[in-house]
């Protein structure tokens, strides 16, 4: 699915994959990064809420995946 290094952030989950009561939605994170001029490499945001994901590439060429499951 991905080549090379990848770092994954899961908005809505704690470190043990337990749901969090409050968190920044992946769509808000996507918007904030775009406003800062950060290019999105892949985008799987199809709905206004619920599961969605997108990825960016850091300056060293590593993929950063934002993958929301809730």
C-alpha positions as a Markdown table, in Angstrom:
| # | Residue | x | y | z |
|---|---|---|---|---|
| 1 | Unk | 0.0 | 0.0 | 0.0 |
| 2 | Unk | 2.8 | 2.4 | 0.9 |
| 3 | Unk | 6.5 | 2.3 | 0.0 |
| 4 | Unk | 9.1 | 3.6 | 2.5 |
| 5 | Unk | 8.6 | 4.9 | 6.0 |
| 6 | Unk | 5.1 | 5.9 | 7.2 |
| 7 | Unk | 3.9 | 7.6 | 10.4 |
| 8 | Unk | 0.2 | 7.2 | 11.2 |
| 9 | Unk | -2.0 | 9.4 | 13.3 |
| 10 | Unk | -5.5 | 8.2 | 14.2 |
| 11 | Unk | -7.7 | 11.1 | 15.3 |
| 12 | Unk | -10.4 | 9.9 | 17.6 |
| 13 | Unk | -8.4 | 7.1 | 19.2 |
| 14 | Unk | -6.0 | 7.0 | 22.2 |
| 15 | Unk | -2.7 | 5.1 | 22.1 |
| 16 | Unk | -4.6 | 1.8 | 22.8 |
| 17 | Unk | -7.2 | 2.4 | 20.0 |
| 18 | Unk | -9.9 | 3.4 | 22.5 |
| 19 | Unk | -12.4 | 6.1 | 21.3 |
| 20 | Unk | -11.8 | 9.6 | 22.6 |
| 21 | Unk | -14.6 | 11.9 | 23.7 |
| 22 | Unk | -13.1 | 14.9 | 22.0 |
| 23 | Unk | -10.6 | 15.2 | 19.1 |
| 24 | Unk | -9.8 | 17.2 | 16.0 |
| 25 | Unk | -11.7 | 15.7 | 13.1 |
| 26 | Unk | -9.5 | 14.6 | 10.2 |
| 27 | Unk | -11.4 | 17.1 | 7.9 |
| 28 | Unk | -10.4 | 20.0 | 10.1 |
| 29 | Unk | -6.8 | 18.8 | 10.1 |
| 30 | Unk | -6.9 | 18.5 | 6.3 |
| 31 | Unk | -8.2 | 22.0 | 6.0 |
| 32 | Unk | -5.6 | 23.5 | 8.3 |
| 33 | Unk | -2.7 | 21.8 | 6.6 |
| 34 | Unk | -4.1 | 23.0 | 3.2 |
| 35 | Unk | -4.4 | 26.6 | 4.5 |
| 36 | Unk | -0.7 | 26.4 | 5.4 |
| 37 | Unk | 0.2 | 25.3 | 1.8 |
| 38 | Unk | 0.9 | 21.7 | 2.6 |
| 39 | Unk | 0.2 | 19.5 | -0.4 |
| 40 | Unk | -2.1 | 16.5 | 0.2 |
| 41 | Unk | -0.8 | 13.4 | -1.6 |
| 42 | Unk | -3.8 | 11.1 | -1.2 |
| 43 | Unk | -7.3 | 11.9 | -0.1 |
| 44 | Unk | -10.1 | 9.6 | 1.0 |
| 45 | Unk | -12.5 | 12.1 | 2.5 |
| 46 | Unk | -15.9 | 11.4 | 1.1 |
| 47 | Unk | -18.4 | 12.4 | 3.8 |
| 48 | Unk | -18.8 | 15.3 | 6.2 |
| 49 | Unk | -18.3 | 13.1 | 9.3 |
| 50 | Unk | -17.1 | 9.6 | 10.3 |
| 51 | Unk | -14.2 | 7.6 | 8.9 |
| 52 | Unk | -11.8 | 9.4 | 6.5 |
| 53 | Unk | -8.1 | 9.6 | 5.7 |
| 54 | Unk | -5.5 | 11.6 | 3.8 |
| 55 | Unk | -1.7 | 11.6 | 3.6 |
| 56 | Unk | 1.0 | 14.1 | 3.2 |
| 57 | Unk | 4.8 | 13.8 | 2.7 |
| 58 | Unk | 7.2 | 15.4 | 5.1 |
| 59 | Unk | 10.4 | 17.3 | 3.9 |
| 60 | Unk | 12.4 | 14.1 | 4.2 |
| 61 | Unk | 10.1 | 12.2 | 1.9 |
| 62 | Unk | 8.3 | 10.2 | 4.6 |
| 63 | Unk | 4.5 | 9.6 | 4.3 |
| 64 | Unk | 2.3 | 10.9 | 7.2 |
| 65 | Unk | -1.1 | 9.2 | 7.2 |
| 66 | Unk | -4.1 | 10.8 | 9.1 |
| 67 | Unk | -6.5 | 7.9 | 9.4 |
| 68 | Unk | -9.7 | 8.5 | 11.3 |
| 69 | Unk | -11.9 | 5.4 | 12.1 |
| 70 | Unk | -14.8 | 7.1 | 14.0 |
